[in-house]
Amino acid sequence: MAATKGQLLEIIRRILRKIVLPIRRRKERWLGSFRLSMAFRISMAYMKLMLTHGILFIFGFIIIYMYSEKINFDRMADTLVDVISEEPGKEIFNPYIDQGLTVRILNKNTKSGYYNDCDRDQDIDRKFTFGIHYAWKDDLNILIIKSQREFLIGTTPYIAQFRYDLSDSYVKCLDLAWKLVLLYLLIVCLVIRKGTRSDVKLFEPVRVMSATANRLTANNLHSERLNVEGTKNELKDLANVINAMLDRIETSYESQKQFVSDASHELRTPIAVIQGYANLLNRWGTTDPEILHESIEAIQNESRSMQDLVEKLLFLSRHDKKTLKLIKKRFNMSKLVEDMVKETKLVADNRVIEGSVMENVIVYGDKQALKQAIRIFIDNAVKYSRDGDTVTIKCEMQNGDCVITVQDTGIGMTQKDIDHIFDRFYRSDYVRNQNIGGHGLGLSLAKLIILAHTGKIKVRSQFKKGTSFIITLPKRRM
């Protein structure tokens, strides 16, 4: 039985999918060919609601009106029964017959007639049951309701069968209903007309926002913003959100422009040097061994500088595009730092390299990326110090975290430099005046790597006295 029911439901679903869905799609395609404003859609939606609720209101009015008339007849019937039962033997007189109330009284035991003023309507002879019964005649303007009461005259039980002629009330009700329908339709038209104007006024900020957004270009992105004045509402909140988004886009756009400009500037110098030495080689290099050797060495150095810059730019680009992948695993950081200390001693023999504090600390991260970041801090310490200065490198465990310190006694930094050293392509004026090479990308790249490992970088520096970088890699929670 259950399987049969399920198969029947599935058949119904298939039929609906074949019939209803195509009709709905055609309807959506047809409506999609029209450009309907939001104000028009809202007006149509409100008109639909008002018409459907208006129909319910008219039906409710008719039911309440006729029910009130029926209650009025019930009161008259109860009054007539009370009068008859209180005065037995007295001639019965129905004062409500002109109002449409007629009655037939029967002896409940013998079924014999006691009183009857319903002879004009044979429909009263039909079987009566308790409750309300509606009898419609051929003429649609006639409405009859039947009811009955049981009562005692003395000790004898009687049944009073009442006939409520609500024809006049029904005609009055229909007349009022049609007038209410016309009045309601007039009100609907006025509301729709007024509502359409209100909707247009309501969506005026949307029109202004659309016009403003249409004017936005790369040239006026910094000056054009949506108007947020006036009463606070959802549209004002939307305008604030869009303005905040435009601010972020502007910041990103300016940053991108600055990035491209700085990259172009950094690449211009090595390209110019390579071109200059290439021209030199073209003129005299083939005959002068000294010029040939100098040109090849310069081209090699500038090529390495360009390669280093391009690799850093690619790393930053992968990070910005969220395509940078880190291969993390557990390893001993002290071994890595100790190897870098040895390498630094070999290439920076004119600096005092100290690496006495090396505690075994197990970290979880990308070994090569972390090595690249720490190498940047060490190279900066060597680059921005003088002959005989000391560079101290430590690897310690503090509260389970790995703390790496790279400290030098070099030229140091001002507070302004500290605030911007992690900005891309930033180099202080003092460094530029000292003719110290570099692109200004190292620290920003190192910061990205440390942050990708949920680490922190603390900077301490005094101008012309030295700088300390303290890198903290948190303990991995197992």
Number of C-alpha atoms within 10 A of each C-alpha: 6 7 8 9 10 11 12 12 12 12 12 12 13 12 12 12 12 11 11 12 12 12 12 11 11 11 11 11 11 10 11 10 8 8 7 10 10 12 18 15 13 15 21 14 12 16 17 12 11 19 15 11 12 17 13 11 17 18 13 11 16 16 13 12 15 16 12 12 16 18 11 11 23 17 12 17 25 11 11 18 19 14 15 18 15 12 12 12 10 10 8 14 12 15 11 14 15 8 13 15 21 24 25 19 21 19 18 16 10 8 11 11 13 13 15 15 16 18 12 7 10 8 14 17 11 7 6 14 11 9 10 12 13 11 12 13 11 7 8 10 14 16 18 17 19 21 20 19 15 14 16 17 16 11 7 10 13 22 21 23 22 24 25 22 20 21 18 14 18 20 15 13 17 15 12 15 17 12 12 16 16 12 12 18 15 12 13 18 13 12 17 20 13 12 20 18 14 15 18 16 13 14 15 12 17 17 13 13 20 12 12 14 15 9 11 15 10 9 8 11 17 15 7 15 19 21 14 17 8 7 8 9 10 9 16 18 12 15 20 16 13 16 17 13 12 18 15 12 14 16 14 12 14 14 13 12 12 14 15 12 12 17 18 11 13 18 17 12 13 19 14 12 17 19 13 15 20 17 13 15 19 11 11 13 19 11 10 11 11 10 16 18 13 14 21 16 13 17 20 13 15 19 16 13 18 19 12 13 20 14 12 17 16 13 15 18 13 13 16 10 8 9 10 13 10 15 10 14 11 12 16 14 24 22 15 16 21 18 11 18 21 13 11 20 14 11 10 14 11 14 19 17 22 17 17 12 15 17 16 15 19 18 22 18 22 18 18 13 19 20 17 15 20 25 19 18 22 23 14 18 28 25 15 20 21 15 12 13 19 20 24 20 26 20 25 19 18 12 9 14 17 22 22 23 21 23 24 28 22 25 21 21 22 14 12 9 17 15 11 14 19 19 15 20 21 17 19 16 9 13 14 11 8 9 8 11 12 16 19 19 21 24 20 20 21 22 18 18 22 20 12 17 21 14 18 14 16 10 13 14 21 16 13 13 13 21 24 21 20 18 22 22 22 18 18 14 5 3
